[in-house]
Amino acid sequence: MIDMDFEKYFDSVNQSKLIQVLSETIKDGRVIGLIPKYLRAGVMEKGSLKETTEGVPQGGLC
């Protein structure tokens, strides 16, 4: 049995590389244009908005 914790992986995802890889598959520029906006929208931590300049957000959108 293998036990893995991916939690820290998502904190280290290179956003530029992710967008580059996705743009090779997704041909609709409107969709690609939304991805950086989503990645940089920030996350709420303990009631405060935290900037997201690296990694990818986890969890559901509220």
PQR file with spaces between the fields and no chain letter, atoms N, CA, C, O and H, PARSE charges and radii, in Angstrom:
ATOM       1  N    MET     1       0.836   -1.178    0.000 -0.4000 1.5000
ATOM       2  CA   MET     1       0.000    0.000    0.000 -0.0000 2.0000
ATOM       3  C    MET     1       0.887    1.248    0.000  0.5500 1.7000
ATOM       4  O    MET     1       1.902    1.305    0.693 -0.5500 1.4000
ATOM       5  N    ILE     2       0.487    2.234   -0.781 -0.4000 1.5000
ATOM       6  CA   ILE     2       1.217    3.499   -0.852 -0.0000 2.0000
ATOM       7  C    ILE     2       0.336    4.598   -0.276  0.5500 1.7000
ATOM       8  O    ILE     2      -0.835    4.720   -0.634 -0.5500 1.4000
ATOM       9  H    ILE     2      -0.338    2.188   -1.345  0.4000 1.0000
ATOM      10  N    ASP     3       0.904    5.388    0.612 -0.4000 1.5000
ATOM      11  CA   ASP     3       0.186    6.503    1.221 -0.0000 2.0000
ATOM      12  C    ASP     3       0.883    7.789    0.801  0.5500 1.7000
ATOM      13  O    ASP     3       2.068    7.974    1.080 -0.5500 1.4000
ATOM      14  H    ASP     3       1.856    5.289    0.903  0.4000 1.0000
ATOM      15  N    MET     4       0.154    8.678    0.131 -0.4000 1.5000
ATOM      16  CA   MET     4       0.755    9.922   -0.347 -0.0000 2.0000
ATOM      17  C    MET     4      -0.070   11.114    0.106  0.5500 1.7000
ATOM      18  O    MET     4      -1.294   11.031    0.216 -0.5500 1.4000
ATOM      19  H    MET     4      -0.808    8.528   -0.096  0.4000 1.0000
ATOM      20  N    ASP     5       0.609   12.222    0.368 -0.4000 1.5000
ATOM      21  CA   ASP     5      -0.054   13.462    0.749 -0.0000 2.0000
ATOM      22  C    ASP     5       0.286   14.506   -0.298  0.5500 1.7000
ATOM      23  O    ASP     5       1.429   14.957   -0.375 -0.5500 1.4000
ATOM      24  H    ASP     5       1.602   12.289    0.278  0.4000 1.0000
ATOM      25  N    PHE     6      -0.695   14.898   -1.109 -0.4000 1.5000
ATOM      26  CA   PHE     6      -0.481   15.850   -2.187 -0.0000 2.0000
ATOM      27  C    PHE     6      -0.688   17.297   -1.743  0.5500 1.7000
ATOM      28  O    PHE     6      -0.560   18.206   -2.562 -0.5500 1.4000
ATOM      29  H    PHE     6      -1.623   14.531   -1.047  0.4000 1.0000
ATOM      30  N    GLU     7      -0.998   17.531   -0.490 -0.4000 1.5000
ATOM      31  CA   GLU     7      -1.337   18.877   -0.018 -0.0000 2.0000
ATOM      32  C    GLU     7      -0.263   19.902   -0.383  0.5500 1.7000
ATOM      33  O    GLU     7      -0.585   20.951   -0.941 -0.5500 1.4000
ATOM      34  H    GLU     7      -1.102   16.793    0.176  0.4000 1.0000
ATOM      35  N    LYS     8       0.970   19.627   -0.087 -0.4000 1.5000
ATOM      36  CA   LYS     8       2.052   20.587   -0.338 -0.0000 2.0000
ATOM      37  C    LYS     8       2.363   20.718   -1.829  0.5500 1.7000
ATOM      38  O    LYS     8       2.897   21.740   -2.261 -0.5500 1.4000
ATOM      39  H    LYS     8       1.232   18.775    0.367  0.4000 1.0000
ATOM      40  N    TYR     9       2.033   19.694   -2.616 -0.4000 1.5000
ATOM      41  CA   TYR     9       2.275   19.764   -4.060 -0.0000 2.0000
ATOM      42  C    TYR     9       1.527   20.951   -4.664  0.5500 1.7000
ATOM      43  O    TYR     9       2.097   21.700   -5.457 -0.5500 1.4000
ATOM      44  H    TYR     9       1.599   18.864   -2.265  0.4000 1.0000
ATOM      45  N    PHE    10       0.280   21.127   -4.305 -0.4000 1.5000
ATOM      46  CA   PHE    10      -0.540   22.185   -4.887 -0.0000 2.0000
ATOM      47  C    PHE    10      -0.015   23.577   -4.534  0.5500 1.7000
ATOM      48  O    PHE    10      -0.251   24.534   -5.271 -0.5500 1.4000
ATOM      49  H    PHE    10      -0.183   20.519   -3.661  0.4000 1.0000
ATOM      50  N    ASP    11       0.686   23.692   -3.428 -0.4000 1.5000
ATOM      51  CA   ASP    11       1.277   24.973   -3.026 -0.0000 2.0000
ATOM      52  C    ASP    11       2.472   25.357   -3.896  0.5500 1.7000
ATOM      53  O    ASP    11       2.874   26.520   -3.923 -0.5500 1.4000
ATOM      54  H    ASP    11       0.878   22.914   -2.829  0.4000 1.0000
ATOM      55  N    SER    12       3.041   24.380   -4.609 -0.4000 1.5000
ATOM      56  CA   SER    12       4.269   24.641   -5.356 -0.0000 2.0000
ATOM      57  C    SER    12       4.101   24.585   -6.877  0.5500 1.7000
ATOM      58  O    SER    12       5.089   24.671   -7.605 -0.5500 1.4000
ATOM      59  H    SER    12       2.714   23.435   -4.588  0.4000 1.0000
ATOM      60  N    VAL    13       2.880   24.446   -7.361 -0.4000 1.5000
ATOM      61  CA   VAL    13       2.654   24.368   -8.807 -0.0000 2.0000
ATOM      62  C    VAL    13       3.068   25.692   -9.457  0.5500 1.7000
ATOM      63  O    VAL    13       2.674   26.766   -9.003 -0.5500 1.4000
ATOM      64  H    VAL    13       2.077   24.376   -6.769  0.4000 1.0000
ATOM      65  N    ASN    14       3.858   25.602  -10.514 -0.4000 1.5000
ATOM      66  CA   ASN    14       4.280   26.768  -11.276 -0.0000 2.0000
ATOM      67  C    ASN    14       3.110   27.213  -12.154  0.5500 1.7000
ATOM      68  O    ASN    14       2.740   26.514  -13.097 -0.5500 1.4000
ATOM      69  H    ASN    14       4.178   24.730  -10.883  0.4000 1.0000
ATOM      70  N    GLN    15       2.529   28.371  -11.847 -0.4000 1.5000
ATOM      71  CA   GLN    15       1.335   28.832  -12.561 -0.0000 2.0000
ATOM      72  C    GLN    15       1.604   29.056  -14.051  0.5500 1.7000
ATOM      73  O    GLN    15       0.770   28.699  -14.884 -0.5500 1.4000
ATOM      74  H    GLN    15       2.830   28.939  -11.081  0.4000 1.0000
ATOM      75  N    SER    16       2.736   29.633  -14.394 -0.4000 1.5000
ATOM      76  CA   SER    16       3.058   29.893  -15.806 -0.0000 2.0000
ATOM      77  C    SER    16       3.157   28.598  -16.597  0.5500 1.7000
ATOM      78  O    SER    16       2.634   28.497  -17.706 -0.5500 1.4000
ATOM      79  H    SER    16       3.413   29.923  -13.718  0.4000 1.0000
ATOM      80  N    LYS    17       3.828   27.613  -16.022 -0.4000 1.5000
ATOM      81  CA   LYS    17       3.967   26.312  -16.693 -0.0000 2.0000
ATOM      82  C    LYS    17       2.607   25.639  -16.829  0.5500 1.7000
ATOM      83  O    LYS    17       2.313   25.042  -17.865 -0.5500 1.4000
ATOM      84  H    LYS    17       4.253   27.695  -15.120  0.4000 1.0000
ATOM      85  N    LEU    18       1.780   25.729  -15.796 -0.4000 1.5000
ATOM      86  CA   LEU    18       0.448   25.139  -15.851 -0.0000 2.0000
ATOM      87  C    LEU    18      -0.365   25.744  -16.991  0.5500 1.7000
ATOM      88  O    LEU    18      -1.006   25.016  -17.748 -0.5500 1.4000
ATOM      89  H    LEU    18       2.019   26.214  -14.954  0.4000 1.0000
ATOM      90  N    ILE    19      -0.345   27.062  -17.119 -0.4000 1.5000
ATOM      91  CA   ILE    19      -1.090   27.740  -18.188 -0.0000 2.0000
ATOM      92  C    ILE    19      -0.539   27.328  -19.551  0.5500 1.7000
ATOM      93  O    ILE    19      -1.304   27.124  -20.494 -0.5500 1.4000
ATOM      94  H    ILE    19       0.175   27.654  -16.504  0.4000 1.0000
ATOM      95  N    GLN    20       0.776   27.206  -19.658 -0.4000 1.5000
ATOM      96  CA   GLN    20       1.401   26.790  -20.910 -0.0000 2.0000
ATOM      97  C    GLN    20       0.929   25.385  -21.313  0.5500 1.7000
ATOM      98  O    GLN    20       0.553   25.159  -22.463 -0.5500 1.4000
ATOM      99  H    GLN    20       1.397   27.372  -18.892  0.4000 1.0000
ATOM     100  N    VAL    21       0.951   24.464  -20.377 -0.4000 1.5000
ATOM     101  CA   VAL    21       0.537   23.084  -20.658 -0.0000 2.0000
ATOM     102  C    VAL    21      -0.947   23.037  -21.015  0.5500 1.7000
ATOM     103  O    VAL    21      -1.332   22.346  -21.958 -0.5500 1.4000
ATOM     104  H    VAL    21       1.256   24.647  -19.443  0.4000 1.0000
ATOM     105  N    LEU    22      -1.781   23.763  -20.275 -0.4000 1.5000
ATOM     106  CA   LEU    22      -3.213   23.772  -20.560 -0.0000 2.0000
ATOM     107  C    LEU    22      -3.515   24.386  -21.925  0.5500 1.7000
ATOM     108  O    LEU    22      -4.430   23.938  -22.616 -0.5500 1.4000
ATOM     109  H    LEU    22      -1.468   24.324  -19.509  0.4000 1.0000
ATOM     110  N    SER    23      -2.754   25.405  -22.317 -0.4000 1.5000
ATOM     111  CA   SER    23      -3.012   26.068  -23.597 -0.0000 2.0000
ATOM     112  C    SER    23      -2.649   25.177  -24.780  0.5500 1.7000
ATOM     113  O    SER    23      -3.083   25.440  -25.902 -0.5500 1.4000
ATOM     114  H    SER    23      -2.011   25.769  -21.755  0.4000 1.0000
ATOM     115  N    GLU    24      -1.865   24.136  -24.552 -0.4000 1.5000
ATOM     116  CA   GLU    24      -1.580   23.170  -25.613 -0.0000 2.0000
ATOM     117  C    GLU    24      -2.782   22.277  -25.883  0.5500 1.7000
ATOM     118  O    GLU    24      -2.929   21.738  -26.981 -0.5500 1.4000
ATOM     119  H    GLU    24      -1.512   23.923  -23.641  0.4000 1.0000
ATOM     120  N    THR    25      -3.639   22.121  -24.884 -0.4000 1.5000
ATOM     121  CA   THR    25      -4.830   21.272  -25.021 -0.0000 2.0000
ATOM     122  C    THR    25      -6.087   22.097  -25.263  0.5500 1.7000
ATOM     123  O    THR    25      -6.915   21.740  -26.102 -0.5500 1.4000
ATOM     124  H    THR    25      -3.520   22.559  -23.993  0.4000 1.0000
ATOM     125  N    ILE    26      -6.233   23.190  -24.538 -0.4000 1.5000
ATOM     126  CA   ILE    26      -7.425   24.039  -24.636 -0.0000 2.0000
ATOM     127  C    ILE    26      -7.157   25.122  -25.669  0.5500 1.7000
ATOM     128  O    ILE    26      -6.260   25.947  -25.498 -0.5500 1.4000
ATOM     129  H    ILE    26      -5.561   23.480  -23.856  0.4000 1.0000
ATOM     130  N    LYS    27      -7.930   25.116  -26.727 -0.4000 1.5000
ATOM     131  CA   LYS    27      -7.692   26.051  -27.833 -0.0000 2.0000
ATOM     132  C    LYS    27      -8.523   27.328  -27.731  0.5500 1.7000
ATOM     133  O    LYS    27      -8.292   28.267  -28.493 -0.5500 1.4000
ATOM     134  H    LYS    27      -8.659   24.446  -26.866  0.4000 1.0000
ATOM     135  N    ASP    28      -9.468   27.385  -26.823 -0.4000 1.5000
ATOM     136  CA   ASP    28     -10.313   28.567  -26.662 -0.0000 2.0000
ATOM     137  C    ASP    28      -9.581   29.596  -25.803  0.5500 1.7000
ATOM     138  O    ASP    28      -9.432   29.404  -24.596 -0.5500 1.4000
ATOM     139  H    ASP    28      -9.656   26.623  -26.204  0.4000 1.0000
ATOM     140  N    GLY    29      -9.127   30.679  -26.418 -0.4000 1.5000
ATOM     141  CA   GLY    29      -8.372   31.703  -25.716 -0.0000 2.0000
ATOM     142  C    GLY    29      -9.135   32.347  -24.580  0.5500 1.7000
ATOM     143  O    GLY    29      -8.529   32.823  -23.620 -0.5500 1.4000
ATOM     144  H    GLY    29      -9.249   30.834  -27.398  0.4000 1.0000
ATOM     145  N    ARG    30     -10.475   32.371  -24.672 -0.4000 1.5000
ATOM     146  CA   ARG    30     -11.279   32.941  -23.586 -0.0000 2.0000
ATOM     147  C    ARG    30     -11.127   32.123  -22.314  0.5500 1.7000
ATOM     148  O    ARG    30     -11.048   32.672  -21.215 -0.5500 1.4000
ATOM     149  H    ARG    30     -10.967   31.985  -25.452  0.4000 1.0000
ATOM     150  N    VAL    31     -11.087   30.811  -22.473 -0.4000 1.5000
ATOM     151  CA   VAL    31     -10.926   29.925  -21.311 -0.0000 2.0000
ATOM     152  C    VAL    31      -9.520   30.085  -20.737  0.5500 1.7000
ATOM     153  O    VAL    31      -9.353   30.208  -19.524 -0.5500 1.4000
ATOM     154  H    VAL    31     -11.152   30.365  -23.366  0.4000 1.0000
ATOM     155  N    ILE    32      -8.520   30.085  -21.600 -0.4000 1.5000
ATOM     156  CA   ILE    32      -7.138   30.258  -21.147 -0.0000 2.0000
ATOM     157  C    ILE    32      -6.983   31.600  -20.425  0.5500 1.7000
ATOM     158  O    ILE    32      -6.235   31.692  -19.452 -0.5500 1.4000
ATOM     159  H    ILE    32      -8.656   29.985  -22.586  0.4000 1.0000
ATOM     160  N    GLY    33      -7.682   32.638  -20.890 -0.4000 1.5000
ATOM     161  CA   GLY    33      -7.621   33.945  -20.247 -0.0000 2.0000
ATOM     162  C    GLY    33      -8.208   33.955  -18.844  0.5500 1.7000
ATOM     163  O    GLY    33      -7.808   34.770  -18.013 -0.5500 1.4000
ATOM     164  H    GLY    33      -8.291   32.563  -21.681  0.4000 1.0000
ATOM     165  N    LEU    34      -9.144   33.066  -18.572 -0.4000 1.5000
ATOM     166  CA   LEU    34      -9.759   32.984  -17.243 -0.0000 2.0000
ATOM     167  C    LEU    34      -8.861   32.284  -16.222  0.5500 1.7000
ATOM     168  O    LEU    34      -8.934   32.573  -15.027 -0.5500 1.4000
ATOM     169  H    LEU    34      -9.469   32.404  -19.247  0.4000 1.0000
ATOM     170  N    ILE    35      -8.033   31.386  -16.681 -0.4000 1.5000
ATOM     171  CA   ILE    35      -7.224   30.577  -15.762 -0.0000 2.0000
ATOM     172  C    ILE    35      -6.300   31.435  -14.900  0.5500 1.7000
ATOM     173  O    ILE    35      -6.296   31.254  -13.682 -0.5500 1.4000
ATOM     174  H    ILE    35      -7.974   31.151  -17.651  0.4000 1.0000
ATOM     175  N    PRO    36      -5.507   32.370  -15.469 -0.5600 1.5000
ATOM     176  CA   PRO    36      -4.658   33.186  -14.590  0.2800 2.0000
ATOM     177  C    PRO    36      -5.464   34.043  -13.614  0.5500 1.7000
ATOM     178  O    PRO    36      -5.024   34.293  -12.492 -0.5500 1.4000
ATOM     179  N    LYS    37      -6.630   34.484  -14.040 -0.4000 1.5000
ATOM     180  CA   LYS    37      -7.480   35.280  -13.139 -0.0000 2.0000
ATOM     181  C    LYS    37      -7.918   34.444  -11.946  0.5500 1.7000
ATOM     182  O    LYS    37      -7.923   34.922  -10.812 -0.5500 1.4000
ATOM     183  H    LYS    37      -6.988   34.281  -14.952  0.4000 1.0000
ATOM     184  N    TYR    38      -8.283   33.201  -12.206 -0.4000 1.5000
ATOM     185  CA   TYR    38      -8.683   32.295  -11.131 -0.0000 2.0000
ATOM     186  C    TYR    38      -7.493   32.005  -10.203  0.5500 1.7000
ATOM     187  O    TYR    38      -7.627   32.033   -8.979 -0.5500 1.4000
ATOM     188  H    TYR    38      -8.279   32.813  -13.127  0.4000 1.0000
ATOM     189  N    LEU    39      -6.336   31.728  -10.803 -0.4000 1.5000
ATOM     190  CA   LEU    39      -5.160   31.383   -9.999 -0.0000 2.0000
ATOM     191  C    LEU    39      -4.709   32.529   -9.113  0.5500 1.7000
ATOM     192  O    LEU    39      -4.180   32.298   -8.025 -0.5500 1.4000
ATOM     193  H    LEU    39      -6.228   31.705  -11.797  0.4000 1.0000
ATOM     194  N    ARG    40      -4.908   33.764   -9.562 -0.4000 1.5000
ATOM     195  CA   ARG    40      -4.421   34.932   -8.813 -0.0000 2.0000
ATOM     196  C    ARG    40      -5.520   35.649   -8.023  0.5500 1.7000
ATOM     197  O    ARG    40      -5.293   36.732   -7.485 -0.5500 1.4000
ATOM     198  H    ARG    40      -5.337   33.952  -10.445  0.4000 1.0000
ATOM     199  N    ALA    41      -6.703   35.049   -7.955 -0.4000 1.5000
ATOM     200  CA   ALA    41      -7.835   35.682   -7.281 -0.0000 2.0000
ATOM     201  C    ALA    41      -7.649   35.770   -5.767  0.5500 1.7000
ATOM     202  O    ALA    41      -8.278   36.602   -5.114 -0.5500 1.4000
ATOM     203  H    ALA    41      -6.887   34.168   -8.393  0.4000 1.0000
ATOM     204  N    GLY    42      -6.806   34.933   -5.217 -0.4000 1.5000
ATOM     205  CA   GLY    42      -6.582   34.940   -3.775 -0.0000 2.0000
ATOM     206  C    GLY    42      -7.432   33.902   -3.060  0.5500 1.7000
ATOM     207  O    GLY    42      -8.359   33.332   -3.636 -0.5500 1.4000
ATOM     208  H    GLY    42      -6.295   34.256   -5.748  0.4000 1.0000
ATOM     209  N    VAL    43      -7.110   33.672   -1.823 -0.4000 1.5000
ATOM     210  CA   VAL    43      -7.853   32.721   -0.991 -0.0000 2.0000
ATOM     211  C    VAL    43      -8.117   33.360    0.363  0.5500 1.7000
ATOM     212  O    VAL    43      -7.375   34.236    0.808 -0.5500 1.4000
ATOM     213  H    VAL    43      -6.357   34.136   -1.355  0.4000 1.0000
ATOM     214  N    MET    44      -9.171   32.914    1.003 -0.4000 1.5000
ATOM     215  CA   MET    44      -9.493   33.400    2.340 -0.0000 2.0000
ATOM     216  C    MET    44      -8.801   32.509    3.368  0.5500 1.7000
ATOM     217  O    MET    44      -8.941   31.287    3.341 -0.5500 1.4000
ATOM     218  H    MET    44      -9.773   32.203    0.642  0.4000 1.0000
ATOM     219  N    GLU    45      -8.061   33.131    4.263 -0.4000 1.5000
ATOM     220  CA   GLU    45      -7.420   32.424    5.366 -0.0000 2.0000
ATOM     221  C    GLU    45      -7.743   33.153    6.653  0.5500 1.7000
ATOM     222  O    GLU    45      -7.327   34.294    6.855 -0.5500 1.4000
ATOM     223  H    GLU    45      -7.947   34.125    4.285  0.4000 1.0000
ATOM     224  N    LYS    46      -8.485   32.489    7.519 -0.4000 1.5000
ATOM     225  CA   LYS    46      -8.858   33.052    8.817 -0.0000 2.0000
ATOM     226  C    LYS    46      -9.521   34.418    8.668  0.5500 1.7000
ATOM     227  O    LYS    46      -9.243   35.341    9.435 -0.5500 1.4000
ATOM     228  H    LYS    46      -8.823   31.562    7.354  0.4000 1.0000
ATOM     229  N    GLY    47     -10.403   34.536    7.671 -0.4000 1.5000
ATOM     230  CA   GLY    47     -11.164   35.759    7.476 -0.0000 2.0000
ATOM     231  C    GLY    47     -10.452   36.859    6.713  0.5500 1.7000
ATOM     232  O    GLY    47     -11.013   37.941    6.539 -0.5500 1.4000
ATOM     233  H    GLY    47     -10.628   33.787    7.048  0.4000 1.0000
ATOM     234  N    SER    48      -9.228   36.614    6.250 -0.4000 1.5000
ATOM     235  CA   SER    48      -8.483   37.618    5.498 -0.0000 2.0000
ATOM     236  C    SER    48      -8.144   37.088    4.110  0.5500 1.7000
ATOM     237  O    SER    48      -7.890   35.896    3.938 -0.5500 1.4000
ATOM     238  H    SER    48      -8.772   35.735    6.392  0.4000 1.0000
ATOM     239  N    LEU    49      -8.143   37.976    3.123 -0.4000 1.5000
ATOM     240  CA   LEU    49      -7.800   37.604    1.761 -0.0000 2.0000
ATOM     241  C    LEU    49      -6.289   37.530    1.630  0.5500 1.7000
ATOM     242  O    LEU    49      -5.577   38.488    1.933 -0.5500 1.4000
ATOM     243  H    LEU    49      -8.349   38.944    3.262  0.4000 1.0000
ATOM     244  N    LYS    50      -5.807   36.375    1.172 -0.4000 1.5000
ATOM     245  CA   LYS    50      -4.371   36.170    0.977 -0.0000 2.0000
ATOM     246  C    LYS    50      -4.097   36.085   -0.518  0.5500 1.7000
ATOM     247  O    LYS    50      -4.764   35.340   -1.236 -0.5500 1.4000
ATOM     248  H    LYS    50      -6.385   35.597    0.926  0.4000 1.0000
ATOM     249  N    GLU    51      -3.115   36.849   -0.983 -0.4000 1.5000
ATOM     250  CA   GLU    51      -2.726   36.842   -2.384 -0.0000 2.0000
ATOM     251  C    GLU    51      -2.189   35.462   -2.769  0.5500 1.7000
ATOM     252  O    GLU    51      -1.547   34.794   -1.958 -0.5500 1.4000
ATOM     253  H    GLU    51      -2.573   37.453   -0.400  0.4000 1.0000
ATOM     254  N    THR    52      -2.452   35.039   -4.007 -0.4000 1.5000
ATOM     255  CA   THR    52      -1.913   33.780   -4.497 -0.0000 2.0000
ATOM     256  C    THR    52      -1.052   34.063   -5.724  0.5500 1.7000
ATOM     257  O    THR    52      -1.565   34.275   -6.823 -0.5500 1.4000
ATOM     258  H    THR    52      -2.974   35.581   -4.666  0.4000 1.0000
ATOM     259  N    THR    53       0.246   34.063   -5.524 -0.4000 1.5000
ATOM     260  CA   THR    53       1.177   34.313   -6.623 -0.0000 2.0000
ATOM     261  C    THR    53       1.854   33.038   -7.095  0.5500 1.7000
ATOM     262  O    THR    53       2.517   33.023   -8.132 -0.5500 1.4000
ATOM     263  H    THR    53       0.664   33.891   -4.632  0.4000 1.0000
ATOM     264  N    GLU    54       1.683   31.971   -6.331 -0.4000 1.5000
ATOM     265  CA   GLU    54       2.215   30.679   -6.730 -0.0000 2.0000
ATOM     266  C    GLU    54       1.281   29.590   -6.233  0.5500 1.7000
ATOM     267  O    GLU    54       0.464   29.820   -5.341 -0.5500 1.4000
ATOM     268  H    GLU    54       1.144   31.983   -5.488  0.4000 1.0000
ATOM     269  N    GLY    55       1.402   28.418   -6.805 -0.4000 1.5000
ATOM     270  CA   GLY    55       0.538   27.311   -6.425 -0.0000 2.0000
ATOM     271  C    GLY    55      -0.852   27.452   -7.015  0.5500 1.7000
ATOM     272  O    GLY    55      -1.136   28.393   -7.757 -0.5500 1.4000
ATOM     273  H    GLY    55       2.066   28.231   -7.529  0.4000 1.0000
ATOM     274  N    VAL    56      -1.711   26.509   -6.678 -0.4000 1.5000
ATOM     275  CA   VAL    56      -3.091   26.545   -7.147 -0.0000 2.0000
ATOM     276  C    VAL    56      -4.030   26.410   -5.950  0.5500 1.7000
ATOM     277  O    VAL    56      -3.746   25.662   -5.014 -0.5500 1.4000
ATOM     278  H    VAL    56      -1.480   25.745   -6.076  0.4000 1.0000
ATOM     279  N    PRO    57      -5.157   27.140   -5.982 -0.5600 1.5000
ATOM     280  CA   PRO    57      -6.112   27.059   -4.871  0.2800 2.0000
ATOM     281  C    PRO    57      -6.693   25.650   -4.757  0.5500 1.7000
ATOM     282  O    PRO    57      -6.818   24.933   -5.749 -0.5500 1.4000
ATOM     283  N    GLN    58      -7.040   25.277   -3.551 -0.4000 1.5000
ATOM     284  CA   GLN    58      -7.670   23.987   -3.292 -0.0000 2.0000
ATOM     285  C    GLN    58      -9.028   24.223   -2.658  0.5500 1.7000
ATOM     286  O    GLN    58      -9.258   25.242   -2.006 -0.5500 1.4000
ATOM     287  H    GLN    58      -6.939   25.860   -2.745  0.4000 1.0000
ATOM     288  N    GLY    59      -9.916   23.276   -2.856 -0.4000 1.5000
ATOM     289  CA   GLY    59     -11.223   23.384   -2.246 -0.0000 2.0000
ATOM     290  C    GLY    59     -12.257   23.937   -3.205  0.5500 1.7000
ATOM     291  O    GLY    59     -11.968   24.183   -4.376 -0.5500 1.4000
ATOM     292  H    GLY    59      -9.730   22.448   -3.386  0.4000 1.0000
ATOM     293  N    GLY    60     -13.454   24.127   -2.702 -0.4000 1.5000
ATOM     294  CA   GLY    60     -14.563   24.599   -3.514 -0.0000 2.0000
ATOM     295  C    GLY    60     -14.643   26.110   -3.575  0.5500 1.7000
ATOM     296  O    GLY    60     -14.133   26.819   -2.707 -0.5500 1.4000
ATOM     297  H    GLY    60     -13.688   23.927   -1.751  0.4000 1.0000
ATOM     298  N    LEU    61     -15.290   26.578   -4.612 -0.4000 1.5000
ATOM     299  CA   LEU    61     -15.527   28.008   -4.751 -0.0000 2.0000
ATOM     300  C    LEU    61     -16.764   28.377   -3.968  0.5500 1.7000
ATOM     301  O    LEU    61     -17.766   27.665   -4.027 -0.5500 1.4000
ATOM     302  H    LEU    61     -15.704   26.002   -5.317  0.4000 1.0000
ATOM     303  N    CYS    62     -16.717   29.463   -3.243 -0.4000 1.5000
ATOM     304  CA   CYS    62     -17.877   29.914   -2.456 -0.0000 2.0000
ATOM     305  C    CYS    62     -18.325   31.269   -2.913  0.5500 1.7000
ATOM     306  O    CYS    62     -19.286   31.817   -2.373 -0.5500 1.4000
ATOM     307  H    CYS    62     -15.903   30.041   -3.195  0.4000 1.0000
